[in-house]
Amino acid sequence: MIWNELGVSGGTALIVLCALYFVIKWAVRNGICEAHARMNGEKGWLGNAWGKLLSEEPASGPEQPSR
C-alpha cells in the first residue's frame, strides 16, 4: 500500500487520521458557532478578547518627581 511506501505502519496511520478528523471537526464546529454569534449581533470570543485588550488603559510608567 501507499502507507508502506511512505514508511508509516497501519496503526500509526489510523491514529493520525483519527486525530486529523477530530481537529477538523473541532475547527468546523467553532467556525459555525462564531458565524452564528456574528449573525445574531454578538461578538465572538476573539472579538471580546480584543475589546477587553483595547479598552484597558495603558499602564503608566514610574512617576517622575516634580522639580
DADANOR-V708182 format. One record per residue. N is the residue number from 1. RES is the residue in one letter. OMEGA is omega in radians with two decimals (NA if undefined). Layout:
n=N res=RES omega=OMEGA
n=N res=RES omega=OMEGA
This chain:
n=1 res=M omega=-3.12
n=2 res=I omega=3.14
n=3 res=W omega=3.13
n=4 res=N omega=3.10
n=5 res=E omega=3.12
n=6 res=L omega=3.14
n=7 res=G omega=-3.12
n=8 res=V omega=3.11
n=9 res=S omega=-3.10
n=10 res=G omega=3.13
n=11 res=G omega=3.12
n=12 res=T omega=3.12
n=13 res=A omega=3.13
n=14 res=L omega=3.13
n=15 res=I omega=3.14
n=16 res=V omega=3.14
n=17 res=L omega=3.09
n=18 res=C omega=3.12
n=19 res=A omega=3.12
n=20 res=L omega=3.11
n=21 res=Y omega=-3.08
n=22 res=F omega=3.09
n=23 res=V omega=3.12
n=24 res=I omega=3.11
n=25 res=K omega=3.13
n=26 res=W omega=-3.11
n=27 res=A omega=3.13
n=28 res=V omega=3.14
n=29 res=R omega=3.12
n=30 res=N omega=3.09
n=31 res=G omega=3.11
n=32 res=I omega=3.12
n=33 res=C omega=3.12
n=34 res=E omega=3.13
n=35 res=A omega=3.12
n=36 res=H omega=3.12
n=37 res=A omega=3.13
n=38 res=R omega=3.12
n=39 res=M omega=3.12
n=40 res=N omega=3.10
n=41 res=G omega=3.13
n=42 res=E omega=3.03
n=43 res=K omega=3.08
n=44 res=G omega=-3.11
n=45 res=W omega=-3.14
n=46 res=L omega=3.10
n=47 res=G omega=3.10
n=48 res=N omega=-3.14
n=49 res=A omega=3.12
n=50 res=W omega=3.12
n=51 res=G omega=3.11
n=52 res=K omega=-3.12
n=53 res=L omega=-3.09
n=54 res=L omega=-3.11
n=55 res=S omega=3.12
n=56 res=E omega=3.11
n=57 res=E omega=-3.14
n=58 res=P omega=3.14
n=59 res=A omega=3.13
n=60 res=S omega=-3.13
n=61 res=G omega=3.11
n=62 res=P omega=-3.09
n=63 res=E omega=3.11
n=64 res=Q omega=3.11
n=65 res=P omega=3.12
n=66 res=S omega=-3.11
n=67 res=R omega=NA
